[in-house]
């Protein structure tokens, strides 16, 4: 198959490397890079199978300004909720691509480990089961790819786990101990499942790779950018300083803002996300901890 990966950050490069084991792969990004098989966007968009790794907060503008739909199939591999209007990525993409042509990738997957060809398992989610199976077949033998039709569940899990990862990084940075870390992560799973249920997500999605699997990974390692955001908050750094030091996109920041607005509008009880939002906007982490424990 001829596959084009759009977005040449670490995750895009990792997936391009993985798909290249068995298929012809090209790669493109907004900024030209000295990478194998790097092509222009026009060449990439001419491929039948696209893998789009544009950050969640940029995707609405990118699609509007740069995307040209020509009947391509699309696998979305970014995770997040638009902070401007609270839209899920599915809602944004469906303005440009028919629903039956869309798939969404979820599950535990650090780019650094995928590039090293270390084993993992992922889920391709789509209402088009045949297309999900096709994309799942593209992965090499060291990546076990499952399929699911619960797109909204995968979207919520993939976005919300980044919020919990920020909180977990704060927990680690404050040296609150393993007990607190486990309690926070498990309550975070309950919270993101509650959020997902409001939008019709299936409970079982949150107990599998898309939910618990991705959450446990992201909320426990410094390989996670969102976890490192939490570490920075615990150290008393400003969000601006943290983002500058990361040098990369931490999707949990924009997603936290989106979830806070949705929670207010829909009157949803999401205490961890609420305190993460407060910390990102200047509240002292220890004060947030006290408020969480008192609820």
N, C-alpha and C positions, 0 to 999 in steps of 0.2 A: 504494500500500500504506500501511497505518497501522502505523508503526513507533514503538516506545517505547524510548528510551535510558535505562537505569537506572544512575545514577552521573554526577554533573554536574561532575566534575573537568575538567582541561584536555582529556584524551583523550575523555571522554564528550561534551563540548561540541564538540570537533572533528568527531567522527563524526556527531553530530546535525546539524551544519552541512552536512556532506557529503551525508548521506542526504536532507536537506531540499531539495536541488536538484530532485529528481524525485518526492518522496513526502511524505506527511503525517507529520510527526514531532513527538512530544511528548518531554519530558525531565523526569526526576525525580531526587531525591537524598534522602539521609537528612536533610539540613539544607535548608530552603526557600531558594531563591535567586531573585533578581530577573532572570529570564531569559525570553526569548520562549518561549511554548508550554510553560511549566513547569506540571506537574500533580501531583496526589497519587499516591502509589504505587498505590493501588487503581485509579485510572484507567489508569495505565501498564500494570498487569498485565492489564487487560482487552483489550489489543491482541494481535493474532495473532502479531506478530513482535517479539521482544524483543532488545535489544542490551544486555548486562550488563557494566558497567565498574566493578564493585565490586572493590577491591584484593584480591589473592590471599590475603593473610593474614587478611582479614576475611570471606571468602566463606562459609566453613562456618557461622559464627554467623549471618550475614545470611540465608542460605537457611533455616536452622532457625527463625529468629525472625520473618522477614518475608515469605518467598516463599510464594505460593499457586499451585500448578500447576493450570491450567485447560485444558490441551491446547496451550499456546503453543509456538511455535518459539523457540529460544534461540541467539543468537550470543554466545559468550563472548569478550571482547576484552581481558581482563587476562591477565597472564603471571606464572607463579610456581609454587612448590611449597610446600605447607603446612608450616611449620616445626615445628608441634606433632607431627605424626604422619607426615610424609613423603609425604602423598598428593598425586597430581597433581590438577589441577582437574577433569579428566574423571571421576575416581573420586568426587570430592565431588558434582559436579552430577548424576551418574547415580543418586544416592540420591533425587533429587527429580524428575528429568526423564528420560524414556525416551531411550536412546542415539540412536534414529533422529530425535529432535527436537533434537539438539545439534550445533552447529558451533563451531569455534574459529578466531579470526583470528590470523594471524601475518604476519611480514614487516617491512621497514624503514619506520618511520612515526613521526616526531616530530610531536606534536600541533600545535606552533607552525607547522609547514610545511603541514600539512593544512588548518588554518584559513585560511592564505593562499592556498589552492587551488593549491599547487605540486604538480607531478606526482610520483606514486609508484606502486609496484606492491605488492599484498598477496596473501595466499593465504587462502581460506576452506577449512578442513579439516573433514571430516565423513565418517563411514561411510555417511551418506545423501547420495549424490552429487547427487540432484535438489535436496535442500534447500540444499546448498552452492552449487549453481548459482543458485538463487533469491536467496540472500543476496548472491552476487557481482553479480547484476544490479542490486542496489539502489545500487551505488556510482556516482558521477558520472563524467563522461568523463575527468577529470584523475587518476582512480585506476583503474589497470588491476588487475582482480581475477581471480586464477587460482583453481583448486580442486584439492584433494588429499584422498586418503583416509587419509593417514598422520597421524592425530591425535596419537599418542604422540610422533612425531618433531617435530611442530610444538610440542607442549608442552615437550619437553626443550629444543629450540633456543631458544624464547622465554624460558624461565626461565634457562637456563644462560648465555646471552649477557650477562645482567646481572652475573653473577659475574665474567666476563672483563672487562667494562667497568669494574668497580671496580679490578681489577688494572691495567688499562690507564691509568686515571686516576692510580694510584700511580706508574706508569712515567713518565707525563708530568710529574707533580708533582716527581719526583726528577730530572728533566731527564736521563734516561738516553739520549735520542736516538731518531731515527727507526728505526735498525736494531733496537734493542731492542723498540720498539713493534711493529714488523712481526713480529718473532720471537714475541713474546708472543701477539699476536692469532692468528697461524697455528697456534701450538701450542695455543692455547685452542680453536680450531676442532676440532683432533684430539681434544682431551680431551672436549669436549662430544659429539662423535660416538661416542667410546668409551662414554661414559655412556649415550647413547641406544641403542646397540647392545645393551647389557645388557637393556634393556626392550623390545627388538624393533623399534626404529625403523629406517626405511629409510635407507641411506647417502646416497642422492641428495637427501634432504630437507636435509641439512646443507650441500650444495653450492649450494643455490638461495636463493630469497628468504627463506625461513623461518630458514635457518641462516646461511650466509656473509653474505647481504644484511643481515639484522638485526644480526649481530655487528659487521660493518665499520662500520655506522652508529653503533651504541651505544658502541662502544669507541674512537671517534675524535673525539667532539664534546662540548663543554661543555653542549650542549643536553640531554645525557643526565644524568639525576639520579644514576645509578649511577657514571658517570664522575666526577661532581663529588664523590661520596663518596670515591673514590680520591684525588682531589686533596686533599681534607681530611685523609685519613690521611697522605699524604705530607708535609703541612704540620705534622704532629704534633698535630692536633686529636683530641679524644675523639669517639667515635661519637655520644654524646649531643649534643655541640655541633654536629656535622655535621648531624644530623637536624633539630635546632632551626633551624639556618641555612637548610636546604633548604626547610622549611615544606611539604614534599610527601612522599609515600611513595616510597621507593627500594626497589623490589621485590627487588633483589639481596641486600639484607641478610638478610631472612627466608629467601630461597632458599638462600643460602650455608649457613645453619645446617641447613636440611633436607638439602642435599647432603652435608654433612660427616657427618651421622648415618647417611644411607644408605650412604655409602662405608665407614664403620666396620662397619656391619651386614653389608654384602655383600662386604667386602674388595676394594673397587675402588680402583685407582690413579688418583687425581685430584690431582696435586701443586699445580696452580694454585689450584683451589678450596680445598684444604687450607690454603695459605698466606694466601689471602684471609680465610678463617675465623680464622686466628691473628691477622691484623692487626686484624680487627674486634673481637677480644678482647684487644687491647693489645700485641701483638708489634710491635717496631719494624720499619717497612718495609724498611730496609736489611738487617736481619737476615734477613727473609723472602727478600729478593733473593739474598743469599748462599746460603741454603739451597736455593733453587730452582736456582741455577747449579751447585750441587754434586751434584745428583741426576742 
